[in-house]
Amino acid sequence: MSWFRITLHRSAIGLPKRTRGVLMALGLRRRNQTVFHPVEAQFAGMILKVKELVLVDEVAAPLTPAEVKAERTPDAGFYVETRGPAPASQVALLATPVVSGFGRLPPRAAGSIGDFASEVAKATGRKEVRL
C-alpha cells in the first residue's frame, strides 16, 4: 500500500475558513509539518483543494516522527582536527605594518611620534606628515 507524504509548505494565514478547515482535516497545523495518509480518493480530493500550500510525495510506507525529524536534521558539518603553524606568507605580512594611504612601511623603531612621522615622510616622498 502506498501513502501520501503531505508537508505544509505555505502558511494558511489570511486564507478562507474553508481552506483552513481542509488543512485541519488533513492534520496540518503549522508550516513544515509532515503527515502521512493512505492513497485514497478522499485524501486526493483534499490535497487538490490546497495544492498551492502543500508538497506531496508518494511513499511506500509512512515514517515515524523520529525518522522525519532525523531527515530534517542537517549534517554535523566539519571540525578542525589540528591547527598547524601559519604559512610563511602570512607571517611576512604580519611583520610589516601597513598605514592607510602610505603603503607598506618599515617596522617602527622605539622612538617618539616625530621620528615615526619623519620615517613616513621619507617613505612616501613628502616633506612632512601630520599624524
N, CA, C and O atoms as a GROMACS GRO file, in nm:
protein
  524
    1MET      N    1   0.085  -0.119   0.000
    1MET     CA    2   0.000   0.000   0.000
    1MET      C    3   0.088   0.124   0.000
    1MET      O    4   0.188   0.128   0.072
    2SER      N    5   0.054   0.223  -0.078
    2SER     CA    6   0.134   0.345  -0.082
    2SER      C    7   0.064   0.454   0.000
    2SER      O    8  -0.056   0.448   0.028
    3TRP      N    9   0.143   0.552   0.035
    3TRP     CA   10   0.097   0.659   0.123
    3TRP      C   11   0.132   0.794   0.062
    3TRP      O   12   0.230   0.807  -0.010
    4PHE      N   13   0.048   0.896   0.093
    4PHE     CA   14   0.081   1.035   0.060
    4PHE      C   15   0.163   1.092   0.175
    4PHE      O   16   0.124   1.080   0.291
    5ARG      N   17   0.273   1.151   0.142
    5ARG     CA   18   0.351   1.228   0.241
    5ARG      C   19   0.319   1.374   0.212
    5ARG      O   20   0.359   1.426   0.108
    6ILE      N   21   0.249   1.439   0.303
    6ILE     CA   22   0.200   1.575   0.281
    6ILE      C   23   0.270   1.668   0.380
    6ILE      O   24   0.267   1.646   0.500
    7THR      N   25   0.333   1.772   0.327
    7THR     CA   26   0.404   1.871   0.409
    7THR      C   27   0.344   2.008   0.382
    7THR      O   28   0.332   2.049   0.267
    8LEU      N   29   0.307   2.080   0.488
    8LEU     CA   30   0.254   2.215   0.472
    8LEU      C   31   0.370   2.309   0.440
    8LEU      O   32   0.458   2.331   0.522
    9HIS      N   33   0.368   2.363   0.320
    9HIS     CA   34   0.478   2.447   0.271
    9HIS      C   35   0.449   2.595   0.291
    9HIS      O   36   0.539   2.671   0.324
   10ARG      N   37   0.325   2.637   0.271
   10ARG     CA   38   0.286   2.777   0.284
   10ARG      C   39   0.189   2.792   0.400
   10ARG      O   40   0.114   2.700   0.432
   11SER      N   41   0.190   2.907   0.461
   11SER     CA   42   0.104   2.932   0.576
   11SER      C   43  -0.041   2.953   0.531
   11SER      O   44  -0.067   2.991   0.417
   12ALA      N   45  -0.134   2.926   0.622
   12ALA     CA   46  -0.276   2.944   0.593
   12ALA      C   47  -0.330   3.075   0.648
   12ALA      O   48  -0.451   3.096   0.648
   13ILE      N   49  -0.242   3.163   0.693
   13ILE     CA   50  -0.286   3.291   0.748
   13ILE      C   51  -0.352   3.373   0.638
   13ILE      O   52  -0.297   3.387   0.528
   14GLY      N   53  -0.470   3.425   0.666
   14GLY     CA   54  -0.541   3.511   0.571
   14GLY      C   55  -0.620   3.435   0.467
   14GLY      O   56  -0.679   3.497   0.379
   15LEU      N   57  -0.622   3.305   0.473
   15LEU     CA   58  -0.699   3.227   0.376
   15LEU      C   59  -0.841   3.204   0.428
   15LEU      O   60  -0.866   3.219   0.548
   16PRO      N   61  -0.932   3.169   0.340
   16PRO     CA   62  -1.071   3.146   0.383
   16PRO      C   63  -1.081   3.033   0.486
   16PRO      O   64  -0.996   2.944   0.492
   17LYS      N   65  -1.185   3.040   0.565
   17LYS     CA   66  -1.208   2.941   0.670
   17LYS      C   67  -1.221   2.800   0.612
   17LYS      O   68  -1.179   2.702   0.674
   18ARG      N   69  -1.278   2.790   0.494
   18ARG     CA   70  -1.296   2.660   0.429
   18ARG      C   71  -1.160   2.597   0.397
   18ARG      O   72  -1.141   2.477   0.417
   19THR      N   73  -1.066   2.676   0.348
   19THR     CA   74  -0.932   2.625   0.316
   19THR      C   75  -0.859   2.583   0.442
   19THR      O   76  -0.794   2.478   0.446
   20ARG      N   77  -0.870   2.665   0.547
   20ARG     CA   78  -0.807   2.628   0.674
   20ARG      C   79  -0.867   2.500   0.730
   20ARG      O   80  -0.798   2.420   0.792
   21GLY      N   81  -0.999   2.480   0.706
   21GLY     CA   82  -1.065   2.359   0.751
   21GLY      C   83  -1.012   2.235   0.680
   21GLY      O   84  -1.000   2.128   0.741
   22VAL      N   85  -0.980   2.247   0.552
   22VAL     CA   86  -0.923   2.134   0.478
   22VAL      C   87  -0.786   2.099   0.536
   22VAL      O   88  -0.754   1.981   0.552
   23LEU      N   89  -0.706   2.201   0.568
   23LEU     CA   90  -0.575   2.174   0.626
   23LEU      C   91  -0.589   2.106   0.762
   23LEU      O   92  -0.513   2.015   0.795
   24MET      N   93  -0.686   2.150   0.841
   24MET     CA   94  -0.708   2.087   0.971
   24MET      C   95  -0.754   1.942   0.954
   24MET      O   96  -0.714   1.855   1.031
   25ALA      N   97  -0.838   1.916   0.852
   25ALA     CA   98  -0.884   1.780   0.827
   25ALA      C   99  -0.769   1.689   0.786
   25ALA      O  100  -0.770   1.570   0.816
   26LEU      N  101  -0.669   1.748   0.717
   26LEU     CA  102  -0.550   1.670   0.681
   26LEU      C  103  -0.456   1.652   0.800
   26LEU      O  104  -0.365   1.569   0.795
   27GLY      N  105  -0.478   1.729   0.906
   27GLY     CA  106  -0.392   1.719   1.024
   27GLY      C  107  -0.272   1.811   1.021
   27GLY      O  108  -0.175   1.790   1.094
   28LEU      N  109  -0.278   1.915   0.935
   28LEU     CA  110  -0.166   2.009   0.923
   28LEU      C  111  -0.196   2.135   1.001
   28LEU      O  112  -0.294   2.204   0.973
   29ARG      N  113  -0.114   2.166   1.100
   29ARG     CA  114  -0.135   2.282   1.185
   29ARG      C  115  -0.032   2.391   1.164
   29ARG      O  116  -0.064   2.509   1.172
   30ARG      N  117   0.093   2.352   1.136
   30ARG     CA  118   0.198   2.453   1.123
   30ARG      C  119   0.286   2.421   1.004
   30ARG      O  120   0.288   2.309   0.954
   31ARG      N  121   0.360   2.523   0.959
   31ARG     CA  122   0.447   2.508   0.842
   31ARG      C  123   0.552   2.401   0.867
   31ARG      O  124   0.597   2.381   0.980
   32ASN      N  125   0.591   2.332   0.760
   32ASN     CA  126   0.691   2.225   0.761
   32ASN      C  127   0.647   2.104   0.841
   32ASN      O  128   0.728   2.015   0.867
   33GLN      N  129   0.522   2.097   0.880
   33GLN     CA  130   0.471   1.977   0.946
   33GLN      C  131   0.439   1.874   0.838
   33GLN      O  132   0.384   1.907   0.734
   34THR      N  133   0.473   1.750   0.865
   34THR     CA  134   0.452   1.642   0.769
   34THR      C  135   0.357   1.539   0.828
   34THR      O  136   0.372   1.497   0.943
   35VAL      N  137   0.260   1.498   0.746
   35VAL     CA  138   0.167   1.391   0.785
   35VAL      C  139   0.162   1.288   0.674
   35VAL      O  140   0.197   1.316   0.559
   36PHE      N  141   0.119   1.167   0.708
   36PHE     CA  142   0.106   1.058   0.612
   36PHE      C  143  -0.038   1.011   0.610
   36PHE      O  144  -0.099   0.988   0.714
   37HIS      N  145  -0.092   0.997   0.488
   37HIS     CA  146  -0.227   0.945   0.470
   37HIS      C  147  -0.223   0.841   0.359
   37HIS      O  148  -0.143   0.854   0.266
   38PRO      N  149  -0.309   0.738   0.367
   38PRO     CA  150  -0.310   0.639   0.259
   38PRO      C  151  -0.359   0.700   0.128
   38PRO      O  152  -0.434   0.798   0.128
   39VAL      N  153  -0.317   0.642   0.018
   39VAL     CA  154  -0.359   0.690  -0.114
   39VAL      C  155  -0.503   0.646  -0.135
   39VAL      O  156  -0.531   0.532  -0.171
   40GLU      N  157  -0.594   0.741  -0.113
   40GLU     CA  158  -0.737   0.718  -0.131
   40GLU      C  159  -0.798   0.842  -0.194
   40GLU      O  160  -0.739   0.950  -0.190
   41ALA      N  161  -0.915   0.826  -0.251
   41ALA     CA  162  -0.981   0.935  -0.323
   41ALA      C  163  -1.012   1.054  -0.233
   41ALA      O  164  -0.999   1.169  -0.275
   42GLN      N  165  -1.052   1.027  -0.108
   42GLN     CA  166  -1.089   1.139  -0.020
   42GLN      C  167  -0.968   1.226   0.013
   42GLN      O  168  -0.981   1.348   0.019
   43PHE      N  169  -0.851   1.166   0.034
   43PHE     CA  170  -0.731   1.244   0.064
   43PHE      C  171  -0.680   1.314  -0.062
   43PHE      O  172  -0.628   1.425  -0.055
   44ALA      N  173  -0.694   1.248  -0.177
   44ALA     CA  174  -0.653   1.312  -0.302
   44ALA      C  175  -0.737   1.437  -0.329
   44ALA      O  176  -0.685   1.538  -0.376
   45GLY      N  177  -0.868   1.430  -0.299
   45GLY     CA  178  -0.955   1.546  -0.317
   45GLY      C  179  -0.917   1.660  -0.226
   45GLY      O  180  -0.918   1.776  -0.267
   46MET      N  181  -0.884   1.628  -0.099
   46MET     CA  182  -0.842   1.733  -0.005
   46MET      C  183  -0.711   1.796  -0.049
   46MET      O  184  -0.693   1.918  -0.038
   47ILE      N  185  -0.620   1.714  -0.099
   47ILE     CA  186  -0.490   1.767  -0.146
   47ILE      C  187  -0.511   1.861  -0.263
   47ILE      O  188  -0.444   1.964  -0.272
   48LEU      N  189  -0.602   1.828  -0.354
   48LEU     CA  190  -0.629   1.916  -0.468
   48LEU      C  191  -0.686   2.050  -0.424
   48LEU      O  192  -0.663   2.152  -0.491
   49LYS      N  193  -0.760   2.053  -0.314
   49LYS     CA  194  -0.816   2.179  -0.265
   49LYS      C  195  -0.708   2.274  -0.213
   49LYS      O  196  -0.724   2.396  -0.219
   50VAL      N  197  -0.597   2.218  -0.163
   50VAL     CA  198  -0.492   2.301  -0.103
   50VAL      C  199  -0.357   2.278  -0.173
   50VAL      O  200  -0.252   2.289  -0.110
   51LYS      N  201  -0.361   2.246  -0.303
   51LYS     CA  202  -0.239   2.208  -0.374
   51LYS      C  203  -0.134   2.319  -0.378
   51LYS      O  204  -0.016   2.289  -0.392
   52GLU      N  205  -0.175   2.446  -0.365
   52GLU     CA  206  -0.078   2.556  -0.368
   52GLU      C  207  -0.003   2.570  -0.235
   52GLU      O  208   0.099   2.637  -0.229
   53LEU      N  209  -0.054   2.507  -0.131
   53LEU     CA  210   0.002   2.524   0.002
   53LEU      C  211   0.088   2.407   0.049
   53LEU      O  212   0.167   2.422   0.142
   54VAL      N  213   0.073   2.292  -0.016
   54VAL     CA  214   0.138   2.171   0.035
   54VAL      C  215   0.234   2.112  -0.068
   54VAL      O  216   0.224   2.138  -0.188
   55LEU      N  217   0.328   2.031  -0.017
   55LEU     CA  218   0.416   1.949  -0.101
   55LEU      C  219   0.374   1.805  -0.078
   55LEU      O  220   0.359   1.761   0.036
   56VAL      N  221   0.355   1.731  -0.186
   56VAL     CA  222   0.305   1.594  -0.176
   56VAL      C  223   0.400   1.499  -0.247
   56VAL      O  224   0.442   1.524  -0.360
   57ASP      N  225   0.434   1.390  -0.179
   57ASP     CA  226   0.512   1.280  -0.237
   57ASP      C  227   0.437   1.152  -0.210
   57ASP      O  228   0.362   1.141  -0.112
   58GLU      N  229   0.458   1.054  -0.296
   58GLU     CA  230   0.400   0.923  -0.273
   58GLU      C  231   0.512   0.831  -0.226
   58GLU      O  232   0.612   0.814  -0.296
   59VAL      N  233   0.496   0.772  -0.107
   59VAL     CA  234   0.599   0.687  -0.048
   59VAL      C  235   0.542   0.548  -0.023
   59VAL      O  236   0.420   0.529  -0.019
   60ALA      N  237   0.631   0.452  -0.007
   60ALA     CA  238   0.588   0.313   0.013
   60ALA      C  239   0.532   0.290   0.153
   60ALA      O  240   0.436   0.214   0.169
   61ALA      N  241   0.592   0.355   0.254
   61ALA     CA  242   0.547   0.335   0.392
   61ALA      C  243   0.563   0.466   0.468
   61ALA      O  244   0.653   0.545   0.438
   62PRO      N  245   0.476   0.490   0.566
   62PRO     CA  246   0.490   0.614   0.645
   62PRO      C  247   0.611   0.606   0.737
   62PRO      O  248   0.650   0.499   0.783
   63LEU      N  249   0.670   0.722   0.764
   63LEU     CA  250   0.783   0.730   0.856
   63LEU      C  251   0.734   0.764   0.996
   63LEU      O  252   0.628   0.825   1.012
   64THR      N  253   0.809   0.725   1.094
   64THR     CA  254   0.777   0.763   1.232
   64THR      C  255   0.818   0.908   1.253
   64THR      O  256   0.900   0.960   1.176
   65PRO      N  257   0.764   0.975   1.354
   65PRO     CA  258   0.804   1.113   1.381
   65PRO      C  259   0.955   1.127   1.403
   65PRO      O  260   1.014   1.228   1.363
   66ALA      N  261   1.017   1.028   1.466
   66ALA     CA  262   1.162   1.034   1.488
   66ALA      C  263   1.238   1.027   1.356
   66ALA      O  264   1.340   1.094   1.340
   67GLU      N  265   1.190   0.947   1.262
   67GLU     CA  266   1.256   0.938   1.132
   67GLU      C  267   1.240   1.067   1.052
   67GLU      O  268   1.332   1.108   0.983
   68VAL      N  269   1.123   1.130   1.062
   68VAL     CA  270   1.102   1.257   0.993
   68VAL      C  271   1.195   1.363   1.050
   68VAL      O  272   1.254   1.441   0.975
   69LYS      N  273   1.209   1.366   1.182
   69LYS     CA  274   1.297   1.463   1.247
   69LYS      C  275   1.443   1.438   1.208
   69LYS      O  276   1.517   1.532   1.182
   70ALA      N  277   1.483   1.312   1.204
   70ALA     CA  278   1.620   1.278   1.165
   70ALA      C  279   1.648   1.319   1.020
   70ALA      O  280   1.760   1.358   0.987
   71GLU      N  281   1.546   1.309   0.935
   71GLU     CA  282   1.562   1.352   0.795
   71GLU      C  283   1.586   1.501   0.785
   71GLU      O  284   1.663   1.546   0.701
   72ARG      N  285   1.519   1.577   0.871
   72ARG     CA  286   1.530   1.722   0.866
   72ARG      C  287   1.657   1.776   0.931
   72ARG      O  288   1.700   1.887   0.900
   73THR      N  289   1.716   1.699   1.021
   73THR     CA  290   1.835   1.745   1.093
   73THR      C  291   1.952   1.755   0.996
   73THR      O  292   1.983   1.658   0.927
   74PRO      N  293   2.019   1.871   0.990
   74PRO     CA  294   2.132   1.885   0.898
   74PRO      C  295   2.252   1.805   0.946
   74PRO      O  296   2.260   1.763   1.062
   75ASP      N  297   2.347   1.785   0.854
   75ASP     CA  298   2.471   1.716   0.889
   75ASP      C  299   2.546   1.796   0.994
   75ASP      O  300   2.525   1.917   1.009
   76ALA      N  301   2.634   1.729   1.066
   76ALA     CA  302   2.710   1.794   1.173
   76ALA      C  303   2.804   1.900   1.118
   76ALA      O  304   2.845   1.989   1.193
   77GLY      N  305   2.839   1.894   0.991
   77GLY     CA  306   2.929   1.993   0.933
   77GLY      C  307   3.071   1.942   0.934
   77GLY      O  308   3.098   1.827   0.898
   78PHE      N  309   3.163   2.028   0.976
   78PHE     CA  310   3.303   1.989   0.978
   78PHE      C  311   3.366   2.037   1.107
   78PHE      O  312   3.310   2.120   1.178
   79TYR      N  313   3.483   1.984   1.137
   79TYR     CA  314   3.556   2.028   1.254
   79TYR      C  315   3.705   2.029   1.219
   79TYR      O  316   3.748   1.958   1.129
   80VAL      N  317   3.782   2.109   1.291
   80VAL     CA  318   3.925   2.122   1.268
   80VAL      C  319   3.995   2.022   1.359
   80VAL      O  320   3.981   2.028   1.481
   81GLU      N  321   4.069   1.929   1.300
   81GLU     CA  322   4.139   1.828   1.380
   81GLU      C  323   4.260   1.889   1.450
   81GLU      O  324   4.276   1.876   1.571
   82THR      N  325   4.346   1.956   1.372
   82THR     CA  326   4.463   2.021   1.430
   82THR      C  327   4.481   2.156   1.362
   82THR      O  328   4.438   2.177   1.249
   83ARG      N  329   4.544   2.244   1.432
   83ARG     CA  330   4.572   2.375   1.375
   83ARG      C  331   4.722   2.387   1.362
   83ARG      O  332   4.794   2.396   1.462
   84GLY      N  333   4.770   2.388   1.240
   84GLY     CA  334   4.913   2.395   1.214
   84GLY      C  335   4.964   2.538   1.222
   84GLY      O  336   4.887   2.630   1.246
   85PRO      N  337   5.095   2.556   1.201
   85PRO     CA  338   5.152   2.691   1.204
   85PRO      C  339   5.103   2.773   1.085
   85PRO      O  340   5.063   2.718   0.982
   86ALA      N  341   5.108   2.905   1.099
   86ALA     CA  342   5.064   2.995   0.992
   86ALA      C  343   5.162   2.986   0.875
   86ALA      O  344   5.282   2.968   0.897
   87PRO      N  345   5.114   2.998   0.751
   87PRO     CA  346   5.204   2.996   0.635
   87PRO      C  347   5.303   3.112   0.640
   87PRO      O  348   5.275   3.217   0.699
   88ALA      N  349   5.417   3.093   0.577
   88ALA     CA  350   5.522   3.196   0.580
   88ALA      C  351   5.475   3.326   0.518
   88ALA      O  352   5.518   3.433   0.562
   89SER      N  353   5.388   3.321   0.418
   89SER     CA  354   5.340   3.444   0.354
   89SER      C  355   5.259   3.528   0.452
   89SER      O  356   5.267   3.651   0.450
   90GLN      N  357   5.180   3.464   0.539
   90GLN     CA  358   5.103   3.540   0.637
   90GLN      C  359   5.193   3.597   0.745
   90GLN      O  360   5.169   3.708   0.793
   91VAL      N  361   5.296   3.524   0.784
   91VAL     CA  362   5.388   3.573   0.885
   91VAL      C  363   5.460   3.697   0.834
   91VAL      O  364   5.479   3.793   0.909
   92ALA      N  365   5.500   3.698   0.706
   92ALA     CA  366   5.569   3.813   0.648
   92ALA      C  367   5.478   3.934   0.642
   92ALA      O  368   5.523   4.046   0.666
   93LEU      N  369   5.350   3.913   0.612
   93LEU     CA  370   5.257   4.025   0.608
   93LEU      C  371   5.233   4.084   0.746
   93LEU      O  372   5.217   4.205   0.760
   94LEU      N  373   5.232   4.000   0.848
   94LEU     CA  374   5.209   4.049   0.983
   94LEU      C  375   5.330   4.125   1.037
   94LEU      O  376   5.315   4.210   1.125
   95ALA      N  377   5.450   4.095   0.985
   95ALA     CA  378   5.571   4.159   1.037
   95ALA      C  379   5.584   4.302   0.988
   95ALA      O  380   5.646   4.384   1.057
   96THR      N  381   5.529   4.337   0.872
   96THR     CA  382   5.542   4.473   0.819
   96THR      C  383   5.412   4.548   0.843
   96THR      O  384   5.306   4.504   0.797
   97PRO      N  385   5.417   4.661   0.914
   97PRO     CA  386   5.295   4.736   0.941
   97PRO      C  387   5.244   4.806   0.815
   97PRO      O  388   5.321   4.838   0.725
   98VAL      N  389   5.113   4.828   0.810
   98VAL     CA  390   5.052   4.895   0.697
   98VAL      C  391   4.978   5.017   0.751
   98VAL      O  392   4.897   5.006   0.843
   99VAL      N  393   5.008   5.134   0.692
   99VAL     CA  394   4.939   5.257   0.729
   99VAL      C  395   4.856   5.296   0.608
   99VAL      O  396   4.908   5.302   0.497
  100SER      N  397   4.727   5.323   0.629
  100SER     CA  398   4.640   5.352   0.515
  100SER      C  399   4.688   5.476   0.441
  100SER      O  400   4.719   5.578   0.502
  101GLY      N  401   4.695   5.465   0.311
  101GLY     CA  402   4.736   5.576   0.227
  101GLY      C  403   4.885   5.581   0.201
  101GLY      O  404   4.929   5.650   0.108
  102PHE      N  405   4.965   5.511   0.280
  102PHE     CA  406   5.109   5.519   0.264
  102PHE      C  407   5.171   5.389   0.214
  102PHE      O  408   5.290   5.387   0.183
  103GLY      N  409   5.095   5.281   0.206
  103GLY     CA  410   5.151   5.154   0.163
  103GLY      C  411   5.228   5.088   0.275
  103GLY      O  412   5.203   5.115   0.392
  104ARG      N  413   5.320   5.001   0.240
  104ARG     CA  414   5.398   4.929   0.341
  104ARG      C  415   5.513   5.016   0.391
  104ARG      O  416   5.582   5.081   0.312
  105LEU      N  417   5.530   5.016   0.519
  105LEU     CA  418   5.636   5.096   0.582
  105LEU      C  419   5.728   5.004   0.660
  105LEU      O  420   5.688   4.895   0.700
  106PRO      N  421   5.852   5.045   0.682
  106PRO     CA  422   5.941   4.963   0.764
  106PRO      C  423   5.891   4.958   0.908
  106PRO      O  424   5.819   5.048   0.951
  107PRO      N  425   5.928   4.855   0.983
  107PRO     CA  426   5.885   4.847   1.122
  107PRO      C  427   5.932   4.968   1.201
  107PRO      O  428   6.043   5.018   1.181
  108ARG      N  429   5.846   5.013   1.290
  108ARG     CA  430   5.875   5.134   1.366
  108ARG      C  431   5.975   5.105   1.477
  108ARG      O  432   5.958   5.011   1.555
  109ALA      N  433   6.076   5.184   1.483
  109ALA     CA  434   6.176   5.171   1.590
  109ALA      C  435   6.123   5.240   1.715
  109ALA      O  436   6.034   5.325   1.707
  110ALA      N  437   6.178   5.203   1.829
  110ALA     CA  438   6.135   5.266   1.953
  110ALA      C  439   6.180   5.411   1.950
  110ALA      O  440   6.300   5.440   1.944
  111GLY      N  441   6.087   5.500   1.955
  111GLY     CA  442   6.120   5.642   1.950
  111GLY      C  443   5.993   5.723   1.963
  111GLY      O  444   5.888   5.670   1.999
  112SER      N  445   6.002   5.850   1.934
  112SER     CA  446   5.888   5.938   1.950
  112SER      C  447   5.802   5.937   1.824
  112SER      O  448   5.838   5.877   1.723
  113ILE      N  449   5.688   6.005   1.834
  113ILE     CA  450   5.597   6.017   1.720
  113ILE      C  451   5.665   6.097   1.609
  113ILE      O  452   5.642   6.070   1.491
  114GLY      N  453   5.746   6.192   1.645
  114GLY     CA  454   5.817   6.272   1.544
  114GLY      C  455   5.909   6.187   1.460
  114GLY      O  456   5.918   6.206   1.338
  115ASP      N  457   5.979   6.091   1.522
  115ASP     CA  458   6.066   6.000   1.446
  115ASP      C  459   5.982   5.918   1.349
  115ASP      O  460   6.022   5.898   1.234
  116PHE      N  461   5.866   5.871   1.395
  116PHE     CA  462   5.781   5.791   1.309
  116PHE      C  463   5.729   5.876   1.194
  116PHE      O  464   5.721   5.829   1.081
  117ALA      N  465   5.693   6.002   1.221
  117ALA     CA  466   5.644   6.092   1.116
  117ALA      C  467   5.752   6.117   1.012
  117ALA      O  468   5.722   6.123   0.893
  118SER      N  469   5.877   6.131   1.056
  118SER     CA  470   5.984   6.153   0.958
  118SER      C  471   6.007   6.027   0.874
  118SER      O  472   6.039   6.038   0.756
  119GLU      N  473   5.992   5.908   0.934
  119GLU     CA  474   6.004   5.783   0.857
  119GLU      C  475   5.894   5.774   0.752
  119GLU      O  476   5.919   5.733   0.639
  120VAL      N  477   5.772   5.812   0.789
  120VAL     CA  478   5.661   5.808   0.696
  120VAL      C  479   5.685   5.907   0.583
  120VAL      O  480   5.662   5.875   0.467
  121ALA      N  481   5.732   6.026   0.616
  121ALA     CA  482   5.759   6.128   0.514
  121ALA      C  483   5.868   6.079   0.418
  121ALA      O  484   5.858   6.100   0.298
  122LYS      N  485   5.970   6.016   0.472
  122LYS     CA  486   6.078   5.965   0.389
  122LYS      C  487   6.029   5.852   0.298
  122LYS      O  488   6.067   5.847   0.180
  123ALA      N  489   5.945   5.764   0.350
  123ALA     CA  490   5.897   5.651   0.271
  123ALA      C  491   5.800   5.695   0.162
  123ALA      O  492   5.794   5.632   0.056
  124THR      N  493   5.726   5.802   0.186
  124THR     CA  494   5.627   5.845   0.087
  124THR      C  495   5.678   5.956  -0.003
  124THR      O  496   5.613   5.988  -0.103
  125GLY      N  497   5.793   6.016   0.029
  125GLY     CA  498   5.848   6.123  -0.054
  125GLY      C  499   5.785   6.258  -0.026
  125GLY      O  500   5.793   6.347  -0.111
  126ARG      N  501   5.724   6.276   0.087
  126ARG     CA  502   5.664   6.405   0.122
  126ARG      C  503   5.757   6.482   0.213
  126ARG      O  504   5.846   6.424   0.276
  127LYS      N  505   5.736   6.615   0.219
  127LYS     CA  506   5.822   6.696   0.305
  127LYS      C  507   5.791   6.672   0.452
  127LYS      O  508   5.882   6.653   0.533
  128GLU      N  509   5.663   6.673   0.486
  128GLU     CA  510   5.627   6.646   0.625
  128GLU      C  511   5.490   6.578   0.629
  128GLU      O  512   5.409   6.592   0.538
  129VAL      N  513   5.469   6.507   0.734
  129VAL     CA  514   5.344   6.434   0.752
  129VAL      C  515   5.290   6.466   0.889
  129VAL      O  516   5.364   6.461   0.988
  130ARG      N  517   5.161   6.499   0.896
  130ARG     CA  518   5.098   6.524   1.027
  130ARG      C  519   5.028   6.397   1.071
  130ARG      O  520   4.950   6.337   0.997
  131LEU      N  521   5.058   6.356   1.193
  131LEU     CA  522   4.996   6.236   1.248
  131LEU      C  523   4.901   6.272   1.359
  131LEU      O  524   4.839   6.184   1.418
   0.00000   0.00000   0.00000
